[in-house]
Amino acid sequence: MALAAAVLVYTAGIGAYLVLENRSPQSTFAWLLLLIIFPIGGLVIYGMFGRSWHAFSRGKILTKLLRGSELAQRSARLIAEQHEKIEALAEGPHGEFARLATMLWASSASPLTLANRLDILQDAREKYPRLLADLRAAKQSIHLLYYEWASDAFTEEVGRLLGEKVKEGVEVRILYDPVGSFWMLSSRHVRWMRGLGVRMYPFAPLYLLHTLSYRNHRKIAIVDGRVAYSGGLNMTEKHLTGPDGFSGWRDTHCRVSGEAALVLQALFATMWHNTTGENIFQDEHFPEIDEHGPRLPIQVVSAGPDSEWKAIRQCYLAMIGLARHHVYLQSPFLILDDSLSETLKSAALSGIDVQVMIAPRGGEWSPAYRAGMTYAAEMARAGVAVLMYQGEYFHAKTACVDAAICSIGSANMDIRSFSINYETNLVIYDEAVTRELEADFKRDLEKCVPFTVAEYKSRPVVSRFVDSAMRLCSPLI
């Protein structure tokens, strides 16, 4: 009797708690079932993966860090200029996308910056030499933020270079994700880097179990606050050679200088403060930018578990919804929620040319690729052209719409990237840059084969059952 009463109280308690979180009915029932069947293990899993952050305090933290500094005044000017900048964008040749800029400013305080230069870097063989050259030229600070940092010959070369820069008086700070780097980064390498004077720390250490699921999936570098890198490439030699079973690594990154670099610097400074407690919002880290230089509208869009709105997901939804001719997407795999799935299918059914390029497999067995096949089948049935990349290991995360606007970033087309990970995408409102990225997309088509529903249905039932079973874990993989 006492046991039955305890079970009843426990079930009522967790039921009421989950209901008050106002999740989707499917998510609520799934968690309720798990917590009832596996009460102890379920509570541990929920504590690590199921909770949602509701702090939304980044604006308050930033205001506190900037208080009393000249940067506070510059930040206020940037905020005051947003309406004018977005209005100017609306008056341009592709003014309909100003609605996207307005939404991103309202939902994630992503400022529209104008004074920028940007180079698209396809693959590590283009990125790494440019990055090393900028690191060698650094005069004041080097800030690196990566999901994966490996212990290998390439990062040892980077480490020796960073050690030399420290001797020259350059401040070098590195944040890495301990989960993303778990199998590839040794404690010896971290100690060696610190011995060189490099300040290297894990973001959200593994012993903090309550934040274990909230991973930093960003790949960012900022040099002297003037030049920055962002995209899909981490810091590991395997990006040059490819993982086992692949001849190389296919990815997209970009190098940006100007106002957008300052936004990425602020993003790093915020994460650095959250990790170490040190405030590096200082004038020397945020140099003045010549606002009369080249004009290239860019928004740095960041989102994470502490964001009030799922800004990157909203960005994809708006970009697809605004399309009038075509949408080209690249992502290692597809793990879609209902809204994004319906938006893609509706676009294709309405006559928009929707092409989604994904990989049939990864460098190691991953449930994300298996689950992604079920979503690929859904998209293909609605007329979305799903393209299976057959070349090198495929890791690019890009979006192009109507040869007018594009996005390059760290976020996969999956639920985890949209809601649980810390991610950053650059949205570029420029026809020339978008056409260049679309040309790269079309070159990648040469290594693709179409996904067909008929071929998928011909696969063994057991294989398709595994795919469907993996789909049940979609919010976490």
C-alpha positions as CSV (number, residue, x, y, z in Angstrom):
1,M,0.0,0.0,0.0
2,A,2.8,2.4,0.9
3,L,4.7,1.6,-2.3
4,A,1.5,2.1,-4.4
5,A,1.0,5.5,-2.7
6,A,4.6,6.5,-3.3
7,V,4.3,5.5,-7.0
8,L,1.1,7.5,-7.3
9,V,2.6,10.6,-5.7
10,Y,5.8,10.3,-7.8
11,T,3.7,9.9,-11.0
12,A,1.5,12.9,-10.2
13,G,4.4,15.0,-9.2
14,I,6.5,14.5,-12.4
15,G,3.3,14.7,-14.5
16,A,2.4,18.1,-13.1
17,Y,6.0,19.3,-13.5
18,L,6.2,18.2,-17.2
19,V,2.7,19.6,-18.0
20,L,3.7,23.0,-16.6
21,E,6.8,23.1,-18.9
22,N,4.3,23.3,-21.9
23,R,6.3,21.1,-24.2
24,S,4.8,19.5,-27.3
25,P,2.3,16.7,-26.3
26,Q,4.6,14.1,-28.0
27,S,7.7,15.3,-26.0
28,T,5.7,15.4,-22.7
29,F,4.3,11.9,-23.1
30,A,7.7,10.5,-24.1
31,W,9.4,12.0,-21.0
32,L,6.5,10.9,-18.8
33,L,6.8,7.3,-20.1
34,L,10.5,7.2,-19.6
35,L,10.3,8.7,-16.0
36,I,7.6,6.2,-15.0
37,I,9.3,3.1,-16.5
38,F,12.8,4.0,-15.4
39,P,12.4,6.4,-12.4
40,I,16.0,6.6,-11.2
41,G,17.8,6.4,-14.6
42,G,15.1,8.5,-16.2
43,L,15.6,11.3,-13.7
44,V,19.3,11.3,-14.4
45,I,18.8,11.4,-18.1
46,Y,16.2,14.2,-17.7
47,G,18.6,16.2,-15.6
48,M,21.3,15.9,-18.2
49,F,19.2,16.2,-21.4
50,G,15.6,17.0,-20.8
51,R,15.6,20.4,-19.0
52,S,15.1,23.6,-20.8
53,W,16.9,26.8,-19.8
54,H,14.7,29.8,-19.2
55,A,17.2,32.4,-17.9
56,F,17.4,34.5,-21.1
57,S,19.8,36.8,-19.3
58,R,22.5,37.3,-21.9
59,G,21.4,40.9,-22.5
60,K,21.6,41.7,-18.7
61,I,25.0,40.0,-18.5
62,L,26.4,41.9,-21.5
63,T,25.1,45.2,-20.0
64,K,26.9,44.5,-16.8
65,L,30.1,43.6,-18.5
66,L,30.0,46.8,-20.6
67,R,29.0,49.1,-17.8
68,G,31.0,52.3,-17.6
69,S,33.2,51.6,-20.7
70,E,33.4,53.3,-24.0
71,L,32.2,50.0,-25.5
72,A,28.8,50.6,-23.9
73,Q,28.5,53.8,-25.9
74,R,29.5,52.1,-29.1
75,S,27.0,49.3,-28.4
76,A,24.3,51.8,-27.8
77,R,25.1,53.5,-31.2
78,L,25.0,50.1,-32.9
79,I,21.5,49.4,-31.4
80,A,20.2,52.8,-32.4
81,E,21.4,52.3,-36.0
82,Q,19.6,49.0,-36.6
83,H,16.3,50.4,-37.8
84,E,18.1,52.6,-40.3
85,K,20.3,49.8,-41.6
86,I,17.4,47.4,-42.0
87,E,15.4,50.1,-43.8
88,A,18.3,50.6,-46.2
89,L,18.4,46.8,-46.8
90,A,14.7,46.9,-47.6
91,E,15.3,49.5,-50.3
92,G,17.9,47.3,-52.1
93,P,17.4,44.9,-55.0
94,H,16.3,42.0,-52.7
95,G,14.4,44.1,-50.2
96,E,12.0,41.3,-49.2
97,F,14.8,39.7,-47.1
98,A,14.8,42.7,-44.8
99,R,11.9,40.9,-43.0
100,L,14.5,38.2,-42.1
101,A,16.9,40.8,-40.8
102,T,14.1,42.4,-38.7
103,M,13.1,39.0,-37.2
104,L,16.7,38.1,-36.3
105,W,17.2,41.4,-34.6
106,A,14.0,41.0,-32.6
107,S,14.5,37.4,-31.7
108,S,18.2,37.1,-31.0
109,A,19.5,40.7,-31.0
110,S,21.6,39.8,-34.0
111,P,22.8,43.2,-35.3
112,L,22.9,43.8,-39.0
113,T,26.5,44.9,-39.9
114,L,27.5,46.6,-43.1
115,A,31.2,47.4,-43.2
116,N,32.5,43.9,-44.0
117,R,34.7,41.8,-46.3
118,L,34.1,38.0,-46.6
119,D,35.9,35.1,-48.3
120,I,34.3,31.7,-48.7
121,L,36.8,29.0,-47.8
122,Q,36.0,25.5,-49.1
123,D,37.7,22.8,-47.0
124,A,40.6,22.9,-44.6
125,R,43.2,23.2,-47.3
126,E,41.8,26.7,-47.9
127,K,41.0,27.6,-44.3
128,Y,44.1,26.4,-42.4
129,P,46.8,28.3,-44.4
130,R,44.8,31.6,-44.2
131,L,44.2,31.1,-40.5
132,L,47.9,30.3,-39.8
133,A,48.9,33.4,-41.7
134,D,46.5,35.6,-39.6
135,L,47.8,34.0,-36.4
136,R,51.4,34.8,-37.4
137,A,50.3,38.4,-38.0
138,A,48.5,38.9,-34.7
139,K,49.6,41.9,-32.7
140,Q,47.3,41.9,-29.6
141,S,45.0,38.9,-29.2
142,I,44.1,35.5,-30.5
143,H,40.7,34.0,-29.5
144,L,39.8,30.5,-30.5
145,L,36.5,28.6,-29.8
146,Y,36.1,25.1,-31.2
147,Y,33.9,22.1,-30.7
148,E,36.7,19.7,-31.6
149,W,40.4,20.3,-30.7
150,A,42.6,17.4,-31.4
151,S,46.1,16.3,-30.2
152,D,47.9,15.7,-33.5
153,A,50.7,17.0,-35.7
154,F,48.6,19.9,-37.0
155,T,47.5,21.2,-33.7
156,E,51.1,20.9,-32.4
157,E,52.2,23.1,-35.2
158,V,49.4,25.6,-34.2
159,G,50.5,25.3,-30.5
160,R,54.1,26.1,-31.3
161,L,53.0,29.1,-33.3
162,L,50.7,30.3,-30.4
163,G,53.5,29.8,-28.0
164,E,55.7,32.1,-30.1
165,K,52.9,34.7,-30.2
166,V,52.6,34.6,-26.4
167,K,56.3,35.4,-26.1
168,E,55.7,38.4,-28.4
169,G,53.1,39.7,-25.9
170,V,50.0,38.5,-27.7
171,E,47.1,37.3,-25.5
172,V,46.0,33.8,-26.5
173,R,42.8,32.3,-25.2
174,I,41.2,29.0,-26.3
175,L,37.9,27.4,-25.4
176,Y,37.2,23.8,-26.5
177,D,34.2,21.5,-25.9
178,P,35.2,18.6,-23.7
179,V,32.6,16.3,-25.3
180,G,33.4,17.1,-28.9
181,S,37.1,16.8,-28.1
182,F,36.8,13.8,-25.7
183,W,38.4,11.1,-27.9
184,M,40.9,13.3,-29.6
185,L,42.4,15.7,-27.1
186,S,44.8,14.5,-24.5
187,S,45.4,16.1,-21.1
188,R,49.1,16.2,-21.9
189,H,48.4,18.4,-24.9
190,V,46.4,20.8,-22.8
191,R,49.1,20.9,-20.1
192,W,51.7,21.6,-22.9
193,M,49.6,24.4,-24.3
194,R,49.2,26.0,-20.9
195,G,53.0,25.6,-20.4
196,L,53.5,27.7,-23.5
197,G,51.4,30.5,-21.9
198,V,48.2,29.7,-23.8
199,R,45.1,30.1,-21.7
200,M,43.1,26.9,-22.7
201,Y,39.9,25.8,-20.9
202,P,37.0,23.5,-21.5
203,F,33.6,25.0,-21.9
204,A,31.1,23.3,-19.6
205,P,33.4,20.7,-18.0
206,L,32.2,17.1,-18.0
207,Y,31.9,17.0,-14.2
208,L,29.0,19.6,-14.5
209,L,26.4,16.9,-15.2
210,H,23.5,19.3,-15.3
211,T,25.0,21.1,-18.4
212,L,26.4,17.9,-20.1
213,S,23.9,18.0,-22.9
214,Y,24.5,21.7,-23.7
215,R,27.5,21.6,-26.0
216,N,29.5,24.4,-27.7
217,H,29.3,23.3,-31.3
218,R,30.7,26.6,-32.6
219,K,33.9,26.9,-34.7
220,I,35.2,30.4,-34.3
221,A,38.6,32.2,-34.4
222,I,39.1,36.0,-33.9
223,V,42.5,37.7,-34.4
224,D,43.0,41.2,-33.0
225,G,39.3,41.8,-33.2
226,R,39.7,42.6,-36.9
227,V,39.6,39.2,-38.6
228,A,37.4,36.3,-37.8
229,Y,36.6,32.8,-39.0
230,S,33.4,30.9,-38.6
231,G,31.8,27.8,-40.2
232,G,32.0,24.0,-40.0
233,L,35.7,23.3,-39.6
234,N,37.3,22.4,-36.3
235,M,41.0,22.2,-35.3
236,T,42.1,18.7,-36.3
237,E,44.4,17.1,-38.8
238,K,41.6,14.8,-39.9
239,H,40.0,17.7,-41.7
240,L,43.0,17.6,-44.1
241,T,43.1,13.8,-44.5
242,G,39.6,12.7,-43.8
243,P,38.5,10.1,-41.2
244,D,38.9,6.4,-41.7
245,G,37.1,5.2,-44.8
246,F,37.1,8.6,-46.6
247,S,39.6,10.2,-49.0
248,G,39.2,13.7,-47.5
249,W,36.9,16.1,-45.7
250,R,34.3,18.3,-47.5
251,D,33.4,21.4,-45.5
252,T,32.7,25.2,-45.7
253,H,34.1,28.0,-43.6
254,C,34.4,31.7,-44.1
255,R,36.9,34.5,-43.3
256,V,35.3,37.8,-42.4
257,S,36.8,41.2,-41.5
258,G,35.0,44.3,-40.3
259,E,32.0,44.8,-38.1
260,A,31.0,41.2,-38.1
261,A,34.3,40.2,-36.6
262,L,33.6,42.5,-33.7
263,V,30.2,40.7,-33.1
264,L,32.1,37.3,-33.1
265,Q,34.6,38.8,-30.7
266,A,31.7,39.8,-28.4
267,L,30.4,36.3,-28.6
268,F,33.7,34.8,-27.6
269,A,34.1,37.3,-24.8
270,T,30.7,36.4,-23.4
271,M,31.5,32.6,-23.5
272,W,35.0,33.3,-22.0
273,H,33.4,35.2,-19.1
274,N,30.9,32.4,-18.5
275,T,33.7,29.9,-18.4
276,T,36.5,31.7,-16.5
277,G,34.8,34.7,-14.9
278,E,37.2,37.1,-16.7
279,N,35.8,40.2,-18.3
280,I,37.7,40.9,-21.6
281,F,35.2,43.5,-22.9
282,Q,38.0,46.0,-23.2
283,D,38.6,48.7,-25.8
284,E,41.8,47.0,-27.1
285,H,39.8,43.9,-28.0
286,F,37.3,45.9,-30.0
287,P,39.1,48.2,-32.5
288,E,37.3,50.9,-34.4
289,I,36.2,49.8,-37.9
290,D,36.3,52.0,-41.0
291,E,32.6,52.3,-41.7
292,H,33.4,53.9,-45.1
293,G,35.0,50.7,-46.4
294,P,33.4,47.9,-48.5
295,R,29.7,47.3,-47.8
296,L,28.6,43.7,-47.3
297,P,25.5,43.2,-45.1
298,I,26.0,40.3,-42.6
299,Q,24.2,39.2,-39.5
300,V,25.9,36.9,-37.0
301,V,23.1,34.7,-35.7
302,S,23.8,32.8,-32.5
303,A,21.6,30.6,-30.5
304,G,21.8,28.1,-27.6
305,P,19.9,26.4,-24.8
306,D,19.8,29.8,-22.9
307,S,18.2,31.6,-25.9
308,E,14.6,32.8,-25.6
309,W,13.9,32.0,-29.2
310,K,15.4,29.3,-31.5
311,A,16.9,32.0,-33.7
312,I,18.8,29.7,-36.2
313,R,15.7,27.5,-36.7
314,Q,13.6,30.6,-37.2
315,C,16.3,31.8,-39.7
316,Y,16.0,28.6,-41.8
317,L,12.2,28.8,-41.6
318,A,12.1,32.4,-42.8
319,M,14.7,31.9,-45.6
320,I,12.8,29.0,-47.0
321,G,9.4,30.8,-46.6
322,L,10.7,33.9,-48.5
323,A,12.1,31.8,-51.4
324,R,10.5,32.4,-54.8
325,H,12.7,30.3,-57.1
326,H,15.1,28.0,-55.3
327,V,16.5,26.8,-52.0
328,Y,19.8,24.9,-51.8
329,L,20.7,23.4,-48.4
330,Q,23.8,21.4,-47.2
331,S,23.9,19.5,-44.0
332,P,25.5,16.2,-43.0
333,F,22.1,14.8,-42.1
334,L,18.4,15.8,-41.7
335,I,16.7,15.6,-38.3
336,L,13.7,17.9,-38.6
337,D,10.9,19.1,-36.3
338,D,7.4,19.3,-37.6
339,S,7.5,23.0,-38.6
340,L,10.7,22.8,-40.6
341,S,9.6,19.6,-42.2
342,E,6.3,21.1,-43.3
343,T,8.0,24.3,-44.5
344,L,10.4,22.4,-46.8
345,K,7.6,20.1,-48.1
346,S,5.3,23.1,-48.7
347,A,8.0,25.0,-50.6
348,A,8.6,22.0,-52.9
349,L,4.9,21.3,-53.4
350,S,4.4,25.0,-54.4
351,G,6.9,24.7,-57.2
352,I,10.0,26.0,-55.5
353,D,13.2,24.1,-56.5
354,V,14.3,22.7,-53.1
355,Q,17.5,20.7,-53.1
356,V,19.0,19.3,-49.9
357,M,22.5,17.7,-50.0
358,I,23.3,15.3,-47.2
359,A,25.7,12.4,-46.5
360,P,24.6,8.7,-46.5
361,R,27.0,7.9,-43.7
362,G,29.6,9.4,-41.3
363,G,33.1,8.6,-40.3
364,E,31.8,6.3,-37.6
365,W,28.4,4.7,-36.9
366,S,26.0,7.4,-35.9
367,P,22.3,7.3,-35.1
368,A,21.9,10.7,-36.7
369,Y,22.6,9.4,-40.2
370,R,20.3,6.4,-39.7
371,A,17.4,8.6,-38.4
372,G,18.1,11.1,-41.2
373,M,17.1,8.5,-43.8
374,T,13.5,8.6,-42.6
375,Y,13.3,12.3,-42.9
376,A,14.9,12.1,-46.4
377,A,12.2,9.8,-47.5
378,E,9.5,12.2,-46.3
379,M,11.1,15.1,-48.1
380,A,11.5,13.1,-51.3
381,R,7.9,12.1,-51.3
382,A,6.9,15.8,-51.3
383,G,9.2,16.6,-54.2
384,V,12.3,17.8,-52.4
385,A,15.4,16.8,-54.3
386,V,17.4,14.9,-51.7
387,L,21.0,14.4,-52.9
388,M,23.4,11.9,-51.4
389,Y,27.0,13.1,-51.4
390,Q,29.3,10.3,-52.4
391,G,32.7,12.0,-52.2
392,E,34.8,12.9,-49.1
393,Y,33.4,13.0,-45.6
394,F,30.6,15.6,-45.9
395,H,30.3,18.2,-43.2
396,A,29.2,21.5,-44.8
397,K,26.3,23.5,-43.3
398,T,25.1,26.1,-45.9
399,A,21.9,27.6,-47.3
400,C,21.3,29.6,-50.5
401,V,18.1,31.2,-51.5
402,D,17.2,32.7,-54.9
403,A,20.9,33.7,-55.6
404,A,20.3,36.6,-53.2
405,I,21.0,35.5,-49.7
406,C,23.0,32.7,-48.0
407,S,24.1,31.3,-44.7
408,I,27.3,29.6,-43.6
409,G,27.7,28.3,-40.1
410,S,28.1,25.5,-37.6
411,A,24.4,24.4,-37.2
412,N,23.3,21.1,-38.8
413,M,19.8,20.7,-40.0
414,D,18.8,18.9,-36.8
415,I,16.8,19.4,-33.6
416,R,19.9,19.3,-31.4
417,S,21.6,22.2,-33.3
418,F,18.4,24.3,-33.2
419,S,17.6,23.9,-29.5
420,I,20.4,22.3,-27.4
421,N,23.7,23.2,-28.9
422,Y,25.4,26.6,-28.9
423,E,25.6,27.4,-32.6
424,T,26.6,30.4,-34.8
425,N,25.6,31.1,-38.5
426,L,26.5,34.0,-40.6
427,V,23.7,35.3,-42.8
428,I,25.0,37.2,-45.8
429,Y,22.7,39.5,-47.7
430,D,24.7,39.7,-51.0
431,E,24.1,38.4,-54.5
432,A,27.8,38.0,-55.4
433,V,28.6,36.0,-52.3
434,T,25.5,33.9,-52.7
435,R,26.2,33.1,-56.4
436,E,29.7,32.0,-55.5
437,L,28.3,29.7,-52.8
438,E,25.7,28.4,-55.2
439,A,28.4,27.6,-57.8
440,D,30.2,25.6,-55.1
441,F,26.9,23.7,-54.4
442,K,26.5,22.9,-58.1
443,R,30.1,21.6,-58.3
444,D,29.3,19.3,-55.3
445,L,26.3,17.9,-57.4
446,E,28.9,16.1,-59.5
447,K,29.6,13.8,-56.6
448,C,26.0,13.2,-55.6
449,V,23.4,10.6,-56.5
450,P,19.6,11.2,-55.9
451,F,17.9,9.7,-53.0
452,T,14.7,7.9,-54.1
453,V,11.8,6.6,-52.1
454,A,11.7,3.4,-54.3
455,E,15.3,2.6,-53.5
456,Y,14.8,3.2,-49.8
457,K,11.7,1.0,-49.7
458,S,13.7,-1.8,-51.3
459,R,16.2,-1.8,-48.4
460,P,15.8,-4.7,-45.8
461,V,13.0,-4.2,-43.3
462,V,15.5,-4.6,-40.4
463,S,17.5,-1.7,-41.8
464,R,14.5,0.6,-42.1
465,F,13.3,-0.5,-38.6
466,V,16.7,0.6,-37.2
467,D,16.3,4.0,-39.0
468,S,12.9,4.4,-37.5
469,A,14.1,3.4,-34.0
470,M,16.9,6.0,-34.2
471,R,14.3,8.6,-35.2
472,L,12.7,8.2,-31.7
473,C,16.0,9.7,-30.3
474,S,15.9,12.7,-32.7
475,P,15.8,15.4,-30.1
476,L,19.1,14.2,-28.6
477,I,21.3,13.0,-31.5
